[in-house]
């Protein structure tokens, strides 16, 4: 019921594809997913929701503020639930894993640098690229 209300509050109808895709983001193992990742989950669940519908719903969710979209070096859009709090990302260049982090010192230092240069920062996105622990161990 909460998902239906959440969709209605954004002005979107609670259709089966929208409810299913929202559920995948809320309960899935992956926090950051491409459209293809979502589609693979749907296929594993024997859903008949097509890839074009997945793309359309992800775009609608982004426009409604339910999801946030990031673009990493892979060139693919990666979506995550918009929980209204800022964070940055580690991106593994080996396996593509994306992990969130927040560091108050980094955030403070960015503001100091911006102020010294005469800038007022309204928003930013920081992505650090490297190897995750699993890929480093290989």
Residue frames as qw, qx, qy, qz and C-alpha x, y, z in Angstrom:
[[0.000, 0.883, 0.470, 0.000, 0.00, 0.00, 0.00],
 [0.333, -0.747, 0.079, 0.571, 2.84, 2.41, 0.78],
 [0.375, -0.083, 0.579, 0.719, 4.17, 2.13, -2.78],
 [0.141, 0.656, 0.656, 0.345, 0.77, 2.97, -4.23],
 [0.200, -0.921, -0.257, 0.212, 0.53, 6.06, -2.03],
 [0.443, -0.519, 0.297, 0.668, 4.10, 7.05, -2.85],
 [0.317, 0.216, 0.637, 0.669, 3.36, 6.93, -6.57],
 [0.002, -0.804, -0.565, -0.184, 0.08, 8.81, -6.18],
 [0.336, -0.824, -0.108, 0.444, 1.86, 11.53, -4.18],
 [0.331, -0.357, 0.443, 0.753, 4.14, 12.15, -7.16],
 [0.494, 0.511, -0.052, -0.702, 1.23, 12.28, -9.59],
 [0.277, 0.285, -0.846, -0.355, 1.94, 8.90, -11.17],
 [0.862, -0.117, -0.114, -0.480, -0.66, 6.15, -11.49],
 [0.489, -0.432, 0.746, -0.132, 0.13, 2.96, -9.63],
 [0.814, 0.359, -0.327, -0.320, 0.50, 0.66, -12.64],
 [0.974, -0.191, 0.088, 0.078, 1.92, -2.84, -12.32],
 [0.736, 0.412, -0.143, 0.519, 5.22, -1.98, -14.10],
 [0.006, -0.741, 0.255, -0.621, 5.76, 1.08, -11.89],
 [0.744, -0.560, 0.198, -0.305, 4.98, -0.82, -8.70],
 [0.979, 0.003, 0.006, 0.202, 7.25, -3.71, -9.68],
 [0.574, 0.532, -0.185, 0.594, 10.19, -1.48, -10.63],
 [0.264, -0.743, 0.254, -0.560, 9.82, 0.59, -7.46],
 [0.899, -0.396, 0.128, -0.138, 9.80, -2.63, -5.44],
 [0.878, 0.257, -0.128, 0.384, 13.03, -3.77, -7.13],
 [0.262, 0.636, -0.284, 0.668, 14.79, -0.59, -6.01],
 [0.508, -0.635, 0.224, -0.537, 13.35, -0.79, -2.49],
 [0.876, -0.332, 0.299, -0.179, 14.05, -4.45, -1.80],
 [0.864, 0.445, -0.202, 0.120, 16.77, -5.53, -4.24],
 [0.819, -0.333, 0.013, 0.468, 20.34, -6.44, -3.41],
 [0.483, 0.214, 0.174, 0.831, 21.74, -3.76, -5.74],
 [0.067, -0.724, -0.341, 0.596, 21.30, -0.13, -4.76],
 [0.152, 0.642, -0.319, -0.681, 22.62, 1.29, -8.07],
 [0.618, 0.231, 0.740, 0.129, 21.14, -0.22, -11.23],
 [0.082, 0.208, -0.508, -0.832, 21.09, 0.41, -14.95],
 [0.714, 0.180, -0.034, -0.676, 17.93, -0.14, -16.98],
 [0.659, 0.265, -0.687, -0.154, 19.44, -3.43, -18.11],
 [0.094, 0.147, -0.853, 0.493, 20.00, -4.49, -14.48],
 [0.507, 0.110, 0.407, -0.752, 16.33, -3.82, -13.69],
 [0.739, 0.288, -0.334, -0.510, 15.26, -5.69, -16.81],
 [0.441, 0.252, -0.856, 0.096, 17.39, -8.73, -15.82],
 [0.184, -0.014, 0.757, -0.627, 15.69, -8.83, -12.40],
 [0.652, 0.241, 0.121, -0.709, 12.30, -8.70, -14.11],
 [0.662, 0.320, -0.613, -0.290, 13.30, -11.56, -16.44],
 [0.205, 0.178, -0.903, 0.332, 14.42, -13.68, -13.48],
 [0.329, 0.165, 0.632, -0.682, 11.00, -13.08, -11.93],
 [0.218, 0.321, 0.861, 0.330, 9.32, -14.12, -15.21],
 [0.185, 0.671, 0.304, -0.650, 7.74, -10.70, -15.62],
 [0.541, 0.509, 0.540, 0.396, 6.46, -9.64, -19.03],
 [0.020, -0.947, -0.041, 0.318, 7.59, -6.01, -18.61],
 [0.769, 0.500, 0.101, 0.386, 9.69, -5.03, -21.63],
 [0.585, -0.154, -0.047, 0.795, 12.94, -3.10, -21.74],
 [0.069, 0.471, 0.266, 0.838, 11.27, -0.08, -23.38],
 [0.512, -0.731, -0.350, -0.286, 8.81, 0.08, -20.46],
 [0.720, -0.428, -0.212, 0.503, 11.71, -0.13, -17.99],
 [0.390, 0.132, 0.091, 0.907, 13.39, 2.86, -19.66],
 [0.190, -0.607, -0.348, -0.689, 10.12, 4.81, -19.70],
 [0.645, -0.683, -0.341, -0.033, 9.37, 4.11, -16.00],
 [0.667, -0.266, -0.142, 0.682, 12.93, 4.99, -14.93],
 [0.196, 0.315, 0.171, 0.913, 12.66, 8.31, -16.75],
 [0.409, -0.669, -0.368, -0.499, 9.26, 8.99, -15.14],
 [0.730, -0.557, -0.306, 0.251, 10.65, 8.12, -11.69],
 [0.527, -0.042, -0.049, 0.847, 13.60, 10.44, -12.22],
 [0.030, -0.464, -0.255, -0.848, 11.33, 13.29, -13.31],
 [0.579, -0.658, -0.350, -0.331, 9.09, 12.67, -10.29],
 [0.118, -0.721, 0.503, -0.461, 12.08, 12.71, -7.93],
 [0.939, -0.277, 0.096, -0.181, 11.73, 9.06, -6.87],
 [0.900, -0.004, 0.129, 0.416, 15.05, 8.07, -8.44],
 [0.069, -0.868, 0.319, 0.373, 18.34, 9.88, -8.99],
 [0.885, 0.429, 0.072, 0.168, 20.38, 9.23, -12.11],
 [0.354, -0.747, 0.421, 0.375, 24.18, 9.28, -12.34],
 [0.787, 0.597, -0.155, 0.018, 26.44, 8.95, -15.35],
 [0.632, -0.587, 0.434, 0.261, 29.71, 7.15, -14.74],
 [0.026, -0.577, 0.639, 0.508, 32.55, 6.38, -17.15],
 [0.432, 0.147, 0.882, 0.123, 30.73, 3.32, -18.45],
 [0.129, -0.007, -0.452, -0.882, 28.48, 5.72, -20.34],
 [0.347, -0.447, -0.784, -0.256, 25.34, 4.08, -18.96],
 [0.369, -0.544, 0.113, -0.745, 22.86, 5.81, -16.70],
 [0.401, -0.113, -0.846, 0.333, 22.78, 4.34, -13.22],
 [0.435, -0.580, -0.200, -0.660, 19.70, 4.86, -11.05],
 [0.325, -0.104, -0.785, 0.517, 19.20, 4.78, -7.29],
 [0.262, -0.771, -0.580, -0.005, 16.42, 5.71, -4.89],
 [0.128, 0.575, -0.113, 0.800, 16.43, 9.41, -4.13],
 [0.557, -0.516, -0.594, 0.265, 16.55, 9.50, -0.35],
 [0.086, -0.952, -0.154, -0.252, 17.17, 13.24, -0.19],
 [0.538, -0.770, 0.242, 0.244, 20.67, 13.12, 1.26],
 [0.430, 0.796, -0.417, -0.085, 23.92, 13.89, -0.50],
 [0.798, -0.351, 0.451, 0.192, 26.59, 11.25, -1.04],
 [0.266, 0.694, -0.564, -0.361, 29.44, 10.57, -3.42],
 [0.973, 0.145, 0.062, -0.169, 30.42, 7.38, -5.23],
 [0.314, -0.477, 0.771, 0.281, 33.25, 4.89, -5.61],
 [0.834, 0.433, -0.047, -0.340, 33.07, 3.14, -9.00],
 [0.677, -0.317, 0.620, 0.238, 35.02, -0.07, -9.60],
 [0.393, 0.636, -0.442, -0.496, 36.74, -0.09, -12.98],
 [0.061, -0.229, 0.966, 0.100, 37.05, -3.87, -12.76],
 [0.052, 0.324, 0.945, -0.007, 33.52, -5.10, -12.11],
 [0.130, -0.472, -0.411, -0.769, 31.42, -1.92, -12.30],
 [0.425, -0.577, -0.645, 0.267, 30.30, -2.03, -8.66],
 [0.004, -0.632, 0.005, -0.775, 29.14, 1.34, -7.30],
 [0.523, -0.448, -0.606, 0.399, 29.41, 2.14, -3.61],
 [0.108, -0.889, -0.154, -0.418, 28.22, 5.26, -1.81],
 [0.587, -0.241, -0.413, 0.653, 30.18, 7.25, 0.72],
 [0.098, -0.929, -0.143, -0.326, 29.91, 10.52, 2.62],
 [0.658, -0.145, -0.284, 0.682, 32.82, 12.32, 4.23],
 [0.144, -0.939, -0.280, 0.136, 32.18, 15.57, 6.12],
 [0.442, -0.595, 0.264, 0.617, 35.82, 16.66, 5.80],
 [0.375, 0.167, 0.623, 0.666, 35.74, 16.33, 2.01],
 [0.052, 0.797, 0.556, 0.229, 32.48, 18.28, 1.85],
 [0.308, -0.884, -0.091, 0.340, 33.93, 21.03, 4.08],
 [0.477, -0.360, 0.419, 0.683, 37.16, 21.20, 2.09],
 [0.322, 0.461, 0.629, 0.536, 35.23, 21.59, -1.17],
 [0.079, -0.925, -0.370, -0.042, 33.40, 24.58, 0.29],
 [0.437, -0.729, 0.145, 0.506, 36.69, 26.15, 1.44],
 [0.453, -0.045, 0.561, 0.691, 38.26, 25.73, -2.00],
 [0.181, 0.680, 0.600, 0.381, 35.14, 27.11, -3.72],
 [0.217, -0.934, -0.223, 0.173, 35.03, 30.14, -1.42],
 [0.480, -0.538, 0.303, 0.623, 38.74, 30.84, -2.00],
 [0.329, 0.127, 0.638, 0.685, 38.08, 30.84, -5.75],
 [0.239, 0.172, 0.017, -0.956, 34.99, 33.07, -5.40],
 [0.398, -0.139, -0.766, -0.485, 32.51, 30.33, -6.20],
 [0.567, -0.115, 0.474, -0.664, 29.23, 29.46, -4.53],
 [0.151, 0.063, -0.961, -0.221, 28.58, 25.74, -4.87],
 [0.661, -0.072, 0.052, -0.745, 24.92, 24.71, -5.19],
 [0.962, -0.006, 0.208, -0.179, 25.47, 21.04, -5.95],
 [0.153, 0.642, -0.729, -0.181, 28.19, 18.64, -6.95],
 [0.990, 0.014, 0.030, -0.138, 28.78, 15.04, -7.87],
 [0.038, -0.702, 0.711, 0.027, 32.03, 13.29, -7.07],
 [0.991, 0.075, -0.001, -0.109, 32.92, 9.85, -8.38],
 [0.227, -0.688, 0.682, 0.094, 36.17, 8.13, -7.52],
 [0.892, 0.324, -0.241, -0.201, 37.31, 5.37, -9.88],
 [0.065, -0.573, 0.807, -0.130, 39.46, 2.42, -8.87],
 [0.551, -0.002, -0.823, -0.136, 39.25, -1.23, -7.88],
 [0.717, -0.521, 0.021, -0.463, 36.90, -2.52, -5.18],
 [0.474, -0.546, 0.669, -0.170, 38.26, -4.84, -2.48],
 [0.881, 0.128, 0.449, -0.076, 37.19, -7.97, -4.38],
 [0.714, 0.687, -0.033, 0.129, 38.83, -6.90, -7.64],
 [0.001, -0.842, 0.506, -0.187, 41.98, -5.73, -5.81],
 [0.673, -0.392, 0.610, -0.144, 42.31, -9.16, -4.20],
 [0.914, 0.356, 0.188, -0.047, 42.31, -10.97, -7.57]]
